[in-house]
Amino acid sequence: MSDNQFDNFTKGSEAEQNENYVLRLYITGMSPNCRRAVENTKNICEKYLKDKYILEIIDLYQELHVAALDQIIAAPTLVKALPAPKKIIIGDMSNTEKVLKALGIILS
């Protein structure tokens, strides 16, 4: 990850002021499960967070060192960095209701 990409996730106050969701999706290549996670996450973001999110897709095969940032132990994993509290969702993001609850878009 370049310094500029990392800056997007360390300037939390800027994202909070814009009320953006800051999301990182960790994948391992384009396995069928990871491909589904990418597609499902993008669809959820476009449908429920239109113009209010920053999504970074991180391939752990390419940038393994970045996994330490969020203590990633499995992939695919979606991390909601902002707004607080931080949430971690593991899987292909096919359970839309579970993802929306974790993102705080709908309440239990």
C-alpha positions as CSV (number, residue, x, y, z in Angstrom):
1,M,0.0,0.0,0.0
2,S,1.4,3.4,-0.9
3,D,1.7,6.2,1.6
4,N,-1.1,8.0,-0.2
5,Q,-3.5,5.1,0.2
6,F,-2.5,4.7,3.8
7,D,-3.2,8.4,4.4
8,N,-6.8,7.9,3.4
9,F,-7.3,5.6,6.4
10,T,-5.3,7.6,9.0
11,K,-7.1,10.9,8.5
12,G,-10.1,9.8,10.3
13,S,-11.3,13.3,11.1
14,E,-11.6,14.1,7.4
15,A,-13.7,11.0,6.8
16,E,-15.8,11.7,9.9
17,Q,-16.5,15.3,8.8
18,N,-17.7,13.9,5.5
19,E,-19.7,11.2,7.3
20,N,-18.0,8.6,5.0
21,Y,-17.8,5.0,5.9
22,V,-14.2,3.9,5.6
23,L,-14.0,0.2,4.7
24,R,-11.2,-2.2,3.9
25,L,-11.9,-5.6,2.3
26,Y,-9.1,-8.1,2.7
27,I,-9.0,-10.8,0.1
28,T,-6.6,-13.5,-1.0
29,G,-6.5,-13.4,-4.8
30,M,-9.6,-13.9,-6.8
31,S,-10.8,-17.2,-5.5
32,P,-14.6,-17.7,-5.9
33,N,-15.2,-16.8,-2.3
34,C,-13.1,-13.6,-2.5
35,R,-14.7,-12.7,-5.9
36,R,-18.2,-13.0,-4.2
37,A,-17.0,-10.9,-1.3
38,V,-15.8,-8.1,-3.6
39,E,-19.0,-8.2,-5.6
40,N,-21.3,-8.3,-2.6
41,T,-19.5,-5.6,-0.8
42,K,-19.5,-3.3,-3.8
43,N,-23.3,-3.9,-4.3
44,I,-24.0,-3.2,-0.6
45,C,-22.0,0.0,-0.6
46,E,-23.6,1.2,-3.8
47,K,-27.1,0.4,-2.6
48,Y,-26.9,1.5,1.0
49,L,-24.0,3.9,1.2
50,K,-24.1,5.7,-2.2
51,D,-21.5,8.5,-2.3
52,K,-20.8,8.0,1.5
53,Y,-18.0,5.4,1.5
54,I,-14.4,4.8,0.8
55,L,-13.7,1.1,0.0
56,E,-10.2,-0.2,-0.3
57,I,-9.7,-3.8,-1.5
58,I,-6.5,-5.3,-0.3
59,D,-5.1,-8.5,-1.7
60,L,-3.1,-10.1,1.0
61,Y,-1.0,-12.0,-1.6
62,Q,0.2,-8.6,-2.8
63,E,0.3,-6.7,0.5
64,L,0.6,-9.2,3.4
65,H,2.2,-6.7,5.7
66,V,-1.0,-4.6,5.7
67,A,-2.9,-7.4,7.4
68,A,-1.2,-6.4,10.7
69,L,-3.0,-3.1,10.6
70,D,-6.3,-4.7,11.3
71,Q,-5.0,-8.0,12.7
72,I,-6.5,-10.1,9.8
73,I,-6.4,-13.8,10.3
74,A,-8.9,-14.9,7.6
75,A,-10.0,-13.8,4.2
76,P,-12.2,-12.4,2.9
77,T,-12.6,-10.0,5.8
78,L,-14.4,-6.6,5.7
79,V,-13.2,-4.0,8.3
80,K,-15.3,-0.9,9.0
81,A,-12.8,1.5,10.3
82,L,-15.1,4.5,10.4
83,P,-17.5,5.6,11.8
84,A,-16.6,4.1,15.2
85,P,-16.8,1.6,16.6
86,K,-14.6,-0.6,14.4
87,K,-16.3,-3.7,13.2
88,I,-14.9,-6.9,11.5
89,I,-17.0,-9.2,9.3
90,I,-15.5,-12.4,7.9
91,G,-17.0,-14.2,4.9
92,D,-18.3,-13.5,1.4
93,M,-20.7,-10.8,2.5
94,S,-23.6,-12.7,1.1
95,N,-25.7,-12.2,4.3
96,T,-26.7,-8.6,3.5
97,E,-28.6,-8.2,6.8
98,K,-25.6,-9.3,8.9
99,V,-23.3,-6.9,7.0
100,L,-25.8,-4.0,7.4
101,K,-26.0,-4.6,11.1
102,A,-22.3,-4.7,11.5
103,L,-22.0,-1.5,9.5
104,G,-24.6,0.1,11.8
105,I,-26.9,0.8,8.9
106,I,-29.7,-1.2,10.4
107,L,-30.3,-2.0,14.1
108,S,-30.9,-5.5,15.5
